[in-house]
Amino acid sequence: MEEPADDGARRPKRWPVVAAVAAVAFAVGFVLSILLPFALGGRAGSTAGAGPGCADDALVGTVSVGNVTARTDPDPSARAIQTFRKMAPYDVPQVFALLSQVAGSDGRTWYRAALPVPPNGSMGFIPTSAVRLSTSPYHLVVDRHGLTLTVYRHCSRIGQYRVAVGKPSTPTPRGDFYLTGLFRPAPNSALGPYAYSLSAHSEVLTWWRFGGIVGLHGTNDPSSIGRAVTHGCIRLPNEEMERLARLLPVGTPIEVR
């Protein structure tokens, strides 16, 4: 239905007000588009972009009792998968990536957890009373073919680095893992200044100590970066490794493609 021809003469014009509101909204959106990546942990020169880290913080459980047994079901009488001590290999605190919370048959709450044991992808249930909770806002993605490691904080990509990965005979295993520990190797070590252990295990070098735990670490051979030459570990330049060691908490998820 058309309005009377003289309606505009009786009512004040609204277009200037609408235009002003639109201009303010545009300005606010423009400022947020610049500042938000920094608020999320980005740094100058980083490349923003949506990534697989677009999710809630990763939930991490650190063993807070003498030992805890992971079981096949949230039931104290279910089959035991493995008993974990408070301290893990390399003398670091034992942690689990916690995936979901469930009610147990015993009336207690349990967590479904990713376990740092072979075969890769092992899952189990642990009682919530056995762990202390923390979170990580980060997520790592390793591209074995592109030879890169990308760091996300929530939905923002905050860094990408060239890496060395496993050679064809000893490949870096694919899958979803997490950082299980951080330690300082001995001075002048081939592992560089810092090393993270992963929940991943080599599917070839199973006779290695602790079952062939895969690591993310520095290197004393910078020429190896950007090549598939390792026994399965992921190598970073030492400067980048030092940066990540200051940034990434244990329990951070790492996806290897």
Secondary structure, 3 states (H helix, E strand, C coil): CCCCCCHHHHCCCCHHHHHHHHHHHHHHHHHHHHHHHHHCCCCCCCCCCCCCCCCCCEEEEEECCCEEEEECCCCCCCCEEEEEECEEHHHEECEEEEEEEEECCCCCEEEEEECCCCCCCCEEEEEHHHEEEEEECEEEEEECCCCEEEEEECCEEEEEEECEEECCCCCCCCEEEEEEEEECCCCCCCCCCCEEEEEEECCCCCCCHHHCEEEEECCCCHHHCCCEEECCCEECCHHHHHHHHHHCCCCCEEEEC
